[in-house]
C-alpha cells in the first residue's frame, strides 16, 4: 500500500510563491513516476506536472511552464512542486499522484493523496 500526503498549501498574493511537498510511504518511491494535478471549484481535475523515476524527465502543462518546477528527492521519498509567479487562476486543490509506469498527463495514476488547498488572492 502506497500513501501520499501533501503539504505546503495556503493563501498567497498574486505574484507570490509556494512550495508543495508530497511525502510518499509504503513502497520503493524511486520506482514511481510522480505527478501533480489540480482541481478548481466546478472544474475537472487537470494535469500540472510530472517527473520520471529518477528525475531524468519532466512534463508540464502549458499553463504552468516557466512558472512551476517539479522535483524529487528519492532519499527523502518526497516530491515537490515549486510554484512561482502565482496567478488567481492557479487557485485549486492540488493533488499528488504516483504510478508504476511511464509518464502520462492523463489521470491514470494508481495512487493519490488527499489534496492541499492553494488560494491565490489579494
C-alpha positions as CSV (number, residue, x, y, z in Angstrom):
1,X,0.0,0.0,0.0
2,X,1.3,3.4,-1.0
3,X,0.4,6.5,0.9
4,X,0.8,10.1,-0.3
5,X,0.5,13.1,2.0
6,X,0.6,16.6,0.6
7,X,1.5,19.7,2.5
8,X,2.5,23.3,1.8
9,X,-0.7,24.8,0.5
10,X,-2.1,28.1,1.7
11,X,-3.1,31.6,0.8
12,X,-0.7,33.7,-1.3
13,X,-1.0,37.0,-3.1
14,X,-0.8,37.2,-6.9
15,X,2.9,37.0,-8.0
16,X,3.9,35.1,-4.9
17,X,5.4,31.7,-4.4
18,X,4.6,28.4,-2.7
19,X,6.3,25.1,-2.5
20,X,4.2,22.0,-2.2
21,X,5.6,18.7,-0.8
22,X,4.3,15.2,-1.1
23,X,5.7,12.6,1.2
24,X,5.4,9.0,0.0
25,X,5.4,5.9,2.1
26,X,4.8,2.2,1.6
27,X,7.0,1.0,-1.3
28,X,10.1,1.9,-3.3
29,X,9.5,5.5,-4.0
30,X,12.2,5.8,-6.6
31,X,10.4,3.4,-8.9
32,X,7.3,5.6,-9.2
33,X,6.5,8.3,-11.7
34,X,5.2,11.2,-9.7
35,X,2.8,13.9,-10.7
36,X,0.8,16.9,-9.6
37,X,-2.8,17.6,-10.6
38,X,-5.1,20.4,-9.6
39,X,-8.9,20.8,-9.4
40,X,-10.6,24.2,-9.2
41,X,-14.2,24.5,-8.0
42,X,-16.7,23.3,-10.5
43,X,-13.9,22.0,-12.9
44,X,-12.4,18.7,-13.7
45,X,-9.1,17.6,-12.3
46,X,-6.2,18.7,-14.6
47,X,-2.6,17.7,-15.1
48,X,0.0,20.1,-13.8
49,X,3.4,18.4,-13.9
50,X,5.1,15.0,-13.8
51,X,8.6,13.6,-13.2
52,X,10.1,10.2,-14.0
53,X,11.6,7.7,-11.6
54,X,15.0,9.3,-11.2
55,X,14.1,12.8,-12.3
56,X,15.6,12.5,-15.8
57,X,12.5,13.8,-17.5
58,X,9.7,16.2,-16.6
59,X,6.5,17.3,-18.3
60,X,4.4,20.4,-17.6
61,X,1.0,21.7,-18.6
62,X,1.3,24.7,-20.9
63,X,-0.4,26.9,-18.3
64,X,2.4,26.5,-15.8
65,X,5.6,26.2,-18.0
66,X,8.2,28.6,-16.8
67,X,6.5,29.2,-13.5
68,X,6.3,25.8,-11.8
69,X,9.1,23.3,-11.2
70,X,8.6,19.7,-10.2
71,X,11.4,17.9,-8.5
72,X,12.0,14.8,-6.3
73,X,14.3,13.7,-3.5
74,X,14.4,9.9,-3.5
75,X,16.4,9.8,-0.3
76,X,13.5,11.6,1.4
77,X,10.7,9.9,-0.5
78,X,9.4,13.3,-1.3
79,X,8.3,15.1,-4.5
80,X,8.0,18.9,-4.6
81,X,6.2,21.5,-6.7
82,X,7.8,24.9,-6.6
83,X,5.2,27.4,-7.8
84,X,6.3,31.0,-8.7
85,X,4.5,33.9,-10.2
86,X,1.2,32.6,-9.0
87,X,-2.0,33.8,-10.5
88,X,-5.6,33.8,-9.2
89,X,-6.4,31.1,-11.8
90,X,-3.9,28.8,-10.1
91,X,-6.4,28.6,-7.2
92,X,-7.3,24.9,-6.7
93,X,-6.8,21.8,-4.6
94,X,-3.5,20.3,-5.6
95,X,-3.1,16.5,-5.6
96,X,0.0,14.4,-5.6
97,X,-0.2,11.1,-7.6
98,X,2.0,8.1,-8.3
99,X,2.1,5.4,-10.9
100,X,4.5,2.5,-11.6
101,X,4.6,3.1,-15.3
102,X,5.9,5.8,-17.7
103,X,4.7,9.5,-17.5
104,X,1.2,10.3,-18.6
105,X,-0.7,13.5,-18.5
106,X,-4.0,11.7,-18.0
107,X,-5.4,10.9,-14.6
108,X,-4.4,7.2,-15.0
109,X,-2.3,7.1,-11.8
110,X,-2.6,4.3,-9.2
111,X,-2.2,6.3,-6.0
112,X,-3.5,9.7,-4.9
113,X,-3.0,12.0,-1.9
114,X,-5.9,13.8,-0.2
115,X,-5.0,17.2,-1.6
116,X,-3.9,20.6,-0.3
117,X,-5.7,23.9,-1.0
118,X,-3.8,26.7,-2.8
119,X,-5.6,30.0,-2.9
120,X,-4.1,33.0,-4.9
121,X,-5.9,36.2,-3.9
122,X,-5.1,39.7,-2.9
